[in-house]
Amino acid sequence: SSSSSSSSSGDTKRRPAANVRRNALLLRAVCLLNEAEKDALVEVSACLVLWLSACEDAPAADGEEKVGARIARWRAGGGVGASGADAAVAQGLLHLLHGREEALQAFSDALLAPSDETSCFGPEHRRAAKWNMLGAVLANRNRHKHALVAYEQALTAQPHYARALTNLGIAQQALPDPAAAAAAFTAALELVPDWSSPVIWQMLQKAIQEQPGEGGAIAEAANQKSLPRLRELLGPALPQQRCSSMSATQVLKEIGLIPAAAS
């Protein structure tokens, strides 16, 4: 009896560490999407194989079954992990690397998945990251107006989200709306450390070339790298948030990722 109790206590202590490792593997797969040394598909797939092995209810590989087919089989079979945000994100990564339109559905599924505080993308505080990822997928498909809606949702959930502000600026620049883009880049620069600011300053300079301001005031403030003056001239990054009170389902319907007739 004492041996059984001791084993149970040990399992409880190990479980948080196992969750941390599992979640770290999925985060690494997300990072490898843009930071792989050689072949992103090979490196992301290898990382997801390790992640699947750390997921308690994930199915074992069926012979030479590829990781994407394994994740698809898992999600189709249902279950707690299979219906979670992490499985949807993992499948979305592979869809992206294969250039499939199904990536949009996978990242939408991640937003609609039930909350799970033990997973990587299931906790409520990760909602902003999921909207930001969906926005990036939309922007990569030149759906910049819809990407703006997703980034607005990310910033509603997490107003000081520098990555989402930068992505918002990139989408606004593509519309094009250089003044709004400059405001978003300025807001991002107010948040990021100096070592990561040069790229955003370059984006801001490009936006200001198209919107120098009356008498070149905005361009002058940018040349002086005066963020207070830029904020004064450009105003807030998000002048209005149209969707702040809408549910994820309602927003996804608005941008065409859920059929309007769906409940």
N, C-alpha and C positions, 0 to 999 in steps of 0.2 A: 504493500500500500504506500509506504513512504517512498519507494523507488518510483512508483507511478506518479505520485505527487511531485517529486523532484523533477521528473521528465517533463511534466506539464508546465511547471514553472520555467524550465529551461526553454521550452518552445515559445512561451510568451515573451521571454527576453530576446530570443533570436528573431522573432517576427518583425519588429521594427527595423532591425538591421537589414533583413531580407527585403523589406519594402524599399528602404533607401537604395540598396543596390539595384533593384529592379527599376525603380524610377530613374536612377542615374543612367542606366543603360538606354532607356527610351529618350531621355534628354540628349544623350550623346548621339543617338541616331538622328534626332532633329538637327543638331549642330552639324553633323557630317553632310547633311543635305547641301550645305554651302561651303563646307570647310574640309571636304575629303582631300586627301593627298593626291590620289590618282583617279580611280573609278568610283564615283559616288554611289552608283547602284550596288557594286560589289561590297563597298565598305558599310553602307547603310544596311544592306541585307545581312551581312555577317553580324552586325551589332544587334539587329532584330532577332536573329536566331538565339543569341545569348539572352536577350530580353524575354523571349518566349519560354526559354528553359527556366527562367525565374518566375514565370506566372504559374501559380499553382494549378489552375484549372485549364490551362492551354493544352491542346492535344499534342501527342507525340507525332513526329514526322512520319508520314506514310511512304516508306521506301525512299525514293529520290525526290519526293515532293518539295517544291520550292517554297521559300518562306511566305511569299505572297499568297499562294494557294492554301497554305496551312492557316494563315490568319483569316482568309476568306471562309474556310471550312469552319474554323472556330466561331467566327461571328455568326455564320448561318445556323450553327447549332444552338445558339442561345447560351444562357448561363450568366452568372454575375460578371465575370471578367469579360466575356465575349460581348456583352451589351454596354460595356463601359466606354468612357471617352478615350482611354489609352489605346484600346484595340482599334478604334476608329482612326485615331491619329496615326498609328503605325501603318494601317492600310492606306491611309491618305498619302503618307510619305512615299510608299511604293508606287501608287498611282501617279504621283507627281514625276517620279523618276522615269516612268514609262510614258509620260506625256498623255495620260488618259484623262478624259473629262470626269471620270468617276471620282477624281480627287475632291471636287467640289462637294459631292454628296457625302464623302467620308468625313470631311471637316465640318460639314453641317451636322452630321450624326453626332460628332463629338460635342457639339454645343447642346444637343438635345438629350444627351446621355444622362442617366441618373447620377446624383452627387455621390462621390466616394472619397472620403478624406484620406484614405490610405494609398490612393493611386497618384500618378503624376499629374494628370490633367483633369481629374475628377473633382478636386476641391473647388469650392466657390471662388477662392482667391485666384484660381487659374482661368477664370472666365475671360478676362481681358486678353490673355495669351491666345486663347482659342479664337476669339474674334479677330485678333491681329493676324493669325495664320490664315484664316479664311480670307481676310482682306488681301493678303499677299497673293493668294492663289487667284482671286478675282482680278487683281491688277495685272498679273502675268498673262491673263487671258484678255487683256485690254478692256475689261469691264470696270473702268475707273470710277464711274459714278456709283456703282454697287460697292466697289472697294471702299469708297468714302463712308458709306453707311456702316460697313463692318468696322472701320477704324473709329468711327464715332461711338460705336457700341463699346469698343475696347477702352476708349477714353472716358466714357461714362462710368465704366466699372473701375477704372484706374486712371484718374486724371493726370498723374505725373508719370506717364508711361512714355519714356523717351523714344523707344523703338516705334511705337504706334504713331507718335507725333511725326517722326521722320518719314514713316511710310505714308502718312496722311499728306505730308508735303509733296512727296514724289507723285502721288496720285493726282493731287491738285495741279501740279506742274504739267502733268500729261493731258489735262482736260482741254485747253490750258487755263489755269487761273493763277497767274504768277504772284499776285498780291496775297492770296490765301496761302499759297505755298510758302512764301517768305515768312508769313506769320507763324505757320506751323514749324518751320525750321528754326525760327527764333525761339519758340517755346521749347523745342528740343535742346537747343544750345544752353538754355537756362538751367537744364537739368543734368547734362552729361559732364563727366570729368574732362579736363583739358586734353588728356591724351587721346580721347575719342572724338574730339570736336573738329579736327581739320577737314574731314570728309563732309561733315554737315555744313561747315562754312563754305566749302566749294559749291554745294547745292544751293545755299542761300545766295551766293554771288551770281550763280546762273539765273536764278529766279529774278533777281534784282536787275539784271541786264534788260529784262523785258518790262520791268516795273520800277524805274529808278526813283519815282516819287517827284512831287512838285519841286522844281529847281534842283533836282538831284539829291534831295534831302535823305532819302532812304539809302541811296548808294553811298553817300558820304558817311552815314552812320555805320554802314556795313564795313566800309574801308577802315574806319576807326575801331571796329569791333566793339561798338557801344551797344550792348544788349538793352540797357534801360531806354536809350533813345529809339532803338528799333521797335521795342514794345510800344512806346508812346506813339510812334508813327503808324504802326501796323495794326494795333488793336489786338484783341484776343485771338487765339488760334482757332477756337470754336465759337463763332458768334451766336450760333443757335444749334441746339441738339434736338432734332425733330423726333427721334425715336427713343428718347430716354425712358419713357414710361411704357414702352412696348415689350412684350415677351420675346424670347428668342424665336419662337415659332412665328409670331407676327412679323418680325423683322425678316426672317428667312422667306416668308411668303412675299413680302414687299420687293425683295430683290430676285424673286423668281426661282428660289432654290427649293421651295415647297409649293406644290400646286395650290392655287387659291382656294380650291374646293376642299382641301384637306383640313381635317379637324386639328 
